[in-house]
Amino acid sequence: FFKDASFVFLMVWIGVLKIGESMEISSERGERLIFNIVKFQNLPCGTTTNTGTCYTADECASRGGTAGGACASGYGTCCMFTADCGGTITENSTLLEISSRTTDCTYTICRCSDNVCRIRLDFMTFVLSGPTVSTDGANQGDCNTDSFSLTSSQGASPVICGFNSGQHIIVEADQGCNTALFNIDGGSTMVTRMWNINVTQFLCGDEFGGPPGCLQFFTSNTGVVKSFNYNTVATSNHLSNQDYNVCFRRQEGNCRICYSSFKVGIKQTFGLSKSTNKLTASGVDTDCTEDFIEIPGATQVTIKKVTKIVVSVNKNCGRFLDTNRLKTLPQTICSFSVPFRFRFKTDANEFIQVGKGPDLNEAKGDPSGLLGFKLFFEQKACV
């Protein structure tokens, strides 16, 4: 993993190549020959949708990879690795790709090096049957038809299902191997199961692998973060039994991170749990005992004033993002707490009473309390 690849050129002297290390020798007839040893690291290469590892052509062939173009200024080959169901993964940047599947599928992911600490799966395409949608609150949001999880002795991923293209997860690498498991109910044909997943392994201490305990890690200054199985405001249902941290790499000079929901037509993209009254309204802190996001020290103040006491909350739920309860319009909320992160938690059941209002029925109202979240995040500079 990240070893050096090297090979030697032997050529008649015409000039000194300035690549790698070189050693001149002389023959009996006075000709000068030069050995040029070209070395490069086995770093990731390729595109965002088709990644590989840079090896020599011979190394790529011996490892069972497929050449996917040049790397290392043309001295290396961008070597692509794929794995089928039941396969064992020992190379970094391995692609798991299935266009249609009706039975269970398991991948064994083993560390490329003893110095690997985190394993990241990027879901470029991820489509399974969605969770149960029912008036029975005990089953609502459960992945009863299809499911996926990634094991780790230090904290496995939550069980997920449905539509998760564009999402990612990161877990701690086991000393042995981690297992990626798709459980598929072959009797259900309502959806074509497919996935295209890139597996990346990060060395210990590599900040781009994210801090321990963070299931998701975002490195950009701005972006979008969503709950699993969030597709559209009309079709999304958040999953049950979720409990994980979403973390953000703090950019230099930034002191706060702010979150806001989107407006799609007349709908908003945040809805978790019951409303705090008979209308669709926001909930905070003690209102949030079932499904919520937990943003440390969330406030509507976007500029920190050390001379002013700022009232803040830690938990947000209900139908609108706000730092006050009973509000019926969304707000942008910010946190000055570092490191930048929030927790998302849902319980095993949903509170559904047919015929009742949003305060007694999570499925009632707009936005629905079963929706989940899609939030825009933006880091802000220190002032």
Secondary structure, DSSP 8 states (H G I E B T S, - for coil): ---EEEEEEEEE-SS---SSEEEEEE-TTS-EEEEEEEEEE--EEE-SSSEEEEE-HHHHHHTT-EEEEEEGGGTEEEEEEEE-TT-EE-SSSEEEEEEEE-S-EEEEEE-SSTTEEEEEEEEEEEE-------S-TTTTT---SEEEEE--TT-----B-SB-TT-EEEEE--SSEEEEEEEE-TT--SS-EEEEEEEEEEETT-GGG--TT-SEEE-SSEEEEE-TT---TTT----SS-EEEEEE---TTEEEEEEEE-EETTEESEEBS--SSSS--EEEGGG-SSSEEEEEEEBS--S--TTS----EEEEEESS--SSTT--S---EEE--SS-EEEEE--S-----TT--TTT-TTSSSS-TTSEEEEEEEEEE--
